């Protein structure tokens, strides 16, 4: 069965990809909904980095530029187009956010696609352990500063980091504590070499839960893929916070969802819908 995957470029999406392919799905289309400037909505990653990552995974990247207030329409249009091209299923990396699944499944059904959730029902700690056991190498590219110390931003996602997460922080980051980007994984033709850019933050304001998101922007190195070792973990001093760039507004899917689903999305992803950010 030919399938596409909703692609954030992070560790959960990568694990979902590996499991879907192992189950026999031909996952060759990677769909990322993006800001008008081309950066990914969920992780604020530059298009060149995601394109190189997807190519190394043997897929075709399909970025979808989403205008303000246009997420739901862009999502539905994209799903319908995939069906027209012969895609039969859409893979998602959700773990246990029922409100989000309740929105995704009907959307896929309307387009004639089967929604597939390879991670669904697994424990969060089990997923974190499997990511590490399979050799998925990733870095944290976003931290919710109300839930996790700023010094974790930019760190390698490894067993040591998971062991040092404070009590109450999900080891998979499913409650929006942090987000990752995969630099190397099984089936990847070559690892990605990246260069850190100045960190920056995004302020979230009511009606969403007020918080600040700290981003570690990454750019694909001029040397191209083929990365060396991931950076060693930084020390995590109490109250430490690296220098921040200027604030910048980003949007996340929320438009078109019911109130409970929107709340769930912000908790998982740390972003508001298009109309609720600064």
N, C-alpha and C positions, 0 to 999 in steps of 0.2 A: 504494500500500500504506500503510495506516494504521500509524503507529509511535509508540512512546513512547521517551523517552530517560532514561537514568540521569543525573540532574542534580546535579552538585556545585556549580554556579554559577561554576565556574572557567573558565579560558581553554581548556583541552583539551576540556572538554565543549562549550563554545561553538563551537570549530572543528569538532568532530564534528557538531554540529547543522547548521552551515552546509553541510558537505559532504553530509550525509544529505539535506537538503532539496534541494540542487542535483542530487542523484542521483534525485530524484523521490519520495522518501518523504514522506508527510504526517505530519510529526512535530508532534503537538499536545498531547501529555501529557508533563509533566516530573515525574519521580519522584525524590524525595529522601528517603532514610532518615534519621530524625532522633532526637535524644535525647528522653527523655520530656518535657523542658521545651520542645520544639519547635525547638531550634537544630539546625542540620545536623551530622551526625556527622563528615563529613570536613573541613569548614572552620569549624565553630562559628559559622555565620552565623545572625542572627535571622530568624524566619519572615517578618516584614514586608518585609525587604529582598529575600528570594528571591521572595516573591509579587509584588512590584513588578517585579522583573527579568523573571520569566516572563511576566507580563502584557504588558510592553513588547515581548517577543519573540513575542507572539501565541499563547501557549500557555496551557494549564490546569495549574496546579501541584497535584501530589498529594503532600503530605507524609505520611510513614508513621512514626508514633511507635513506636519499638522499645523494648520492656521489657528489663531486664537479662537477658543470656543468651538473648535472643530474636531475634537478627539473622537466622539462617538461616530460621527459620519465617516471620518477617515478610517476608523477601525472596520465598520461594516462594509465600506466600499472595498477595502483591502481584502477582506475575507471572501467577498463575492468574486473578486478578480482571481483569487487563488483557485476557487472552485472552477471557474471558467477555463483555467489553464490545466485542469486535470488533477489538481491537488485534492486529496480525499480526507485528510485529517490535519488538525492543528494541535501541536504539542505545547503544553504550558508547564512552567516550573513551580507552580503553586504547591504549597505543602498542606495548609489546613485552614485557609481563609475562605470560609463557606460563602460569605457574601460575594466575594469576587468570582468564585466558581459559578454561583447562581446567576451572575451577569454574563460570564463567558460562554457557558453552554448554550443558552438560547441564541446568543449572537452567532455562534458557529452553526447551530441548527438552521437558522434563517438562511445562512449562506450555503447550506448543503454540505457542511463539513462535520466530521466527528471530532469532538474535543477530547484530547488525551492528556491525562495528568499522571505521569510516571512516578512522581514523588508523593502523591496523595496518600494520606493515612500513615505515613512513616513518622517516627518520632523525630523531632527537631535535632536532638542530640545524635541520633542515628544517622541523619543526613549529613551533619557536620563531620562525623567520623568517616562516613563513606567518601565524602569529598576528599578528605586527606588520604585515606587508604588507597584510593584510585590514582593518586598522584596528580590531582588537579591543583595547580599552583596559581595562586591569585593574590591580589593586593586589595586592601581596603581603600576605596576611592571616595567614600562619603561617610560621615559620622553625624548622628544627631547629638548635639552637644548637651541636650537635656538628659540624655540616656547613657552616654559614654564619653570618657575623657578624650579631649582633642588629640592627645599624643598617639592614640591608636590610628588616626587618619594617616594613610600612606603605608602602614605596616603590612608585612607579608602575612597572609592568612595561613597559619600553620598550627601545629598541635600546641606549641608553646603559647601562642596568642590565645587560642581557645581556652587553655587552662587558666590564663590570667584574666579572663573576662570577669567583671564584678558579678556578684550574686544578682539574679533577676534579669541579666542580659542574655537573650537567646543566642546560643552558639551558632545558629544559622542566620542570625540577624533578621528573623522573620517579622519581628515587631517594629522594624524600621530603625534599629539601633545603628546599623551600618550596611553598606553595599560594597560589592567587590567587582573586580574585573579579572578575568582569567588570562594569564600570560602563557601557560603551557598546560597541556592535557593529553590524555591518551587519544591517539588518532590524529593529533595535530602534527602537520608536516614539519613545522618548526616553531620554536618558541618566539615570543615577541620581545623585542628590545625597546624599552621606553625611556623617556626622559621626563623627570618631574618638572612641573611648572609651578609658579607661586600659588600657594593655597588661597582659597577664597571662601566666602560664606554667603548663605542665602537666609534671609529672615522670613519666617512664616508668621502670619498675623491672623487674628480672628476673621472669619468664624472658625478657622482651624486652630488646632492646639498650638499656641505660640511657642516657637522654638527657633533655634539657629542650626542650620546644617553647614558643616565644614567639609569642603571638597578638596581632594588632592588631584588636580588636573594632570593628565599624562598625555604626552605626545609620542607618536611613533618615532624612534630614533632614525636619523638619516642613514645609519648603517643597516636599517631594515630589520626584518625579523631575525631570529637566532640570538636569543638573549643569554646573558650570563646568569649567575646566581641572583636570586631576588635579594633586595636589600635586607640586611639583618634588622631585627625588630628594634625599635627605639626604646629607650628607657621610658617608663611611665611614671614620672614624678607627680605627686599630688598637686592638682590644680594647674599643671603645665598646659600651655597652649601655644602652638607655633604662631608665627606671624600670619596675618590674614590679608588677603587682597580686598578689593572693594566688593561690597555686596552686589549680588546679581540675582534677578528673578528667574525662576525656572518653573515650568508647569508639569503636572503629572496627570495621568488619566484619572478622571473623577466625574467629568461631565457625562451625563447619560446614565449614571448609577443612582440607585436609591440612596437615601440618607445613611442607612446602616452600612451599605457597601462603601460609600465615600469615607466614612469613619474608619472602616477596616483598611482601606487602601492607604490612608494617611498613616495609620499605625504600622502597617507593613513596610511602606515605601518611604514614609517621611515627607511626602509631597502633597500639596493640595491640587485640586483641579484648576483648570486655566483661570477661572475667575476669582480665585481666592489667595493670590500670592502677591508678594512684592519683591 
